Amino acid sequence: MFRGNYPTRMDEKGRLKMPADFKHELDESFGTKFFITSFDGKRAKLFPMKTWEGIEKSIQKLATTDPIRKRFLDVTNYYGQPGEMDAQGRLLIPQRLRDAVKAAGVVCVLGAQDHLELVNEESFEAELRGETGVIALTESENAAFAEKTQPTDL
């Protein structure tokens, strides 16, 4: 399971240096192959290939004429490419995706449980701050989270 925020660097060739804690988890459980994409052009999603193949199986359950299926595939394929982490723990991020998420220099790699997300640090912090200027969950967000994660077998 991937968790936490690890600032790291993108080199001039567009290679992401995988943070050590994530690299260790990848080496232990997932391997070096990825599907690298985005759902919104703001965050790059780095799916270990095993995880992405599970998503592909779910997609196959939808009719080929389903407009949601088509849109999902169009967007993820527009941004997406397979990739493989090299022996030095670097992963080449596709140019189109680097440009979209403004990935250059110092970036943040976020754990998202079954995959990793790559974000521009400045944009990410601004998004978190929102209108309040504070990085925190609001009371209503905390309450909604508590409600959604409440055990259902009580």
PyMOL commands that set and color helices and strands:
alter all, ss='L'
color gray80, all
select helices_A, chain A and resi 20-29+49-60+67-79+95-101+121-129+139-148
alter helices_A, ss='H'
color red, helices_A
select strands_A, chain A and resi 5-10+15-17+33-37+44-48+81-84+90-92+105-111+116-120
alter strands_A, ss='S'
color yellow, strands_A
deselect
rebuild
show_as cartoon
